[in-house]
Protein backbone atom coordinates (compact mmCIF):
# COMPACT_ATOMS: atom_id res chain seq x y z
CA UNK A 1 0.00 0.00 0.00
CA UNK A 2 1.24 3.38 -0.93
CA UNK A 3 0.33 6.49 1.08
CA UNK A 4 -0.09 9.91 -0.39
CA UNK A 5 1.49 13.01 1.12
CA UNK A 6 -1.73 15.01 1.17
CA UNK A 7 -3.48 12.71 3.61
CA UNK A 8 -5.92 11.50 1.03
CA UNK A 9 -7.45 14.88 0.32
CA UNK A 10 -8.34 15.58 -3.24
CA UNK A 11 -7.91 18.80 -5.17
CA UNK A 12 -11.37 19.97 -4.06
CA UNK A 13 -10.30 20.21 -0.41
CA UNK A 14 -7.25 22.30 -1.32
CA UNK A 15 -9.44 24.55 -3.46
CA UNK A 16 -11.92 24.99 -0.59
CA UNK A 17 -9.11 25.86 1.83
CA UNK A 18 -7.83 28.49 -0.59
CA UNK A 19 -11.29 30.04 -0.98
CA UNK A 20 -11.83 30.08 2.79
CA UNK A 21 -8.43 31.72 3.38
CA UNK A 22 -9.20 34.47 0.87
CA UNK A 23 -12.63 35.00 2.47
CA UNK A 24 -11.08 35.16 5.95
CA UNK A 25 -8.45 37.75 5.01
CA UNK A 26 -11.06 39.72 3.07
CA UNK A 27 -13.26 39.86 6.17
CA UNK A 28 -10.31 40.97 8.30
CA UNK A 29 -9.51 43.71 5.79
CA UNK A 30 -13.15 44.86 5.71
CA UNK A 31 -13.24 45.11 9.53
CA UNK A 32 -10.00 47.13 9.61
CA UNK A 33 -11.20 49.55 6.92
CA UNK A 34 -14.58 49.96 8.66
CA UNK A 35 -12.93 50.69 12.00
CA UNK A 36 -10.61 53.24 10.43
CA UNK A 37 -13.44 55.03 8.61
CA UNK A 38 -16.02 55.02 11.42
CA UNK A 39 -14.02 54.39 14.57
CA UNK A 40 -12.95 57.92 15.41
CA UNK A 41 -14.83 60.54 17.37
CA UNK A 42 -17.44 62.57 15.52
CA UNK A 43 -16.09 65.68 13.83
CA UNK A 44 -16.59 68.96 15.66
CA UNK A 45 -16.17 71.14 12.60
CA UNK A 46 -17.92 71.15 9.27
CA UNK A 47 -16.14 70.15 6.07
CA UNK A 48 -15.29 73.74 5.17
CA UNK A 49 -13.44 74.25 8.47
CA UNK A 50 -16.00 76.55 10.07
CA UNK A 51 -17.63 75.81 13.39
CA UNK A 52 -21.13 74.29 13.32
CA UNK A 53 -24.01 76.71 12.86
CA UNK A 54 -25.48 77.63 16.29
CA UNK A 55 -29.01 77.88 14.87
CA UNK A 56 -28.71 74.39 13.42
CA UNK A 57 -27.56 73.04 16.78
CA UNK A 58 -30.46 74.81 18.50
CA UNK A 59 -32.92 73.38 15.96
CA UNK A 60 -31.52 69.89 16.51
CA UNK A 61 -31.78 70.19 20.30
CA UNK A 62 -35.39 71.36 19.95
CA UNK A 63 -36.20 68.50 17.58
CA UNK A 64 -34.74 65.97 20.02
CA UNK A 65 -36.86 67.43 22.83
CA UNK A 66 -33.93 68.63 24.93
CA UNK A 67 -35.41 72.14 25.25
CA UNK A 68 -39.00 73.39 25.42
CA UNK A 69 -40.79 75.97 23.26
CA UNK A 70 -40.10 78.98 25.47
CA UNK A 71 -36.39 78.23 25.82
CA UNK A 72 -36.11 77.58 22.08
CA UNK A 73 -37.71 80.92 21.21
CA UNK A 74 -35.64 82.80 23.78
CA UNK A 75 -32.35 81.33 22.57
CA UNK A 76 -33.27 81.79 18.92
CA UNK A 77 -34.08 85.45 19.52
CA UNK A 78 -30.78 85.87 21.35
CA UNK A 79 -28.83 84.29 18.49
CA UNK A 80 -30.61 86.35 15.86
CA UNK A 81 -30.20 89.53 17.89
CA UNK A 82 -33.91 90.41 17.97
Secondary structure, DSSP 8 states (H G I E B T S, - for coil): ----TTTT--HHHHHHHHHHHHHHHHHHHHHHHHHHHHSS---SB-TTS-B--HHHHHHHHHHHTSS-HHHHHHHHHHHHT-
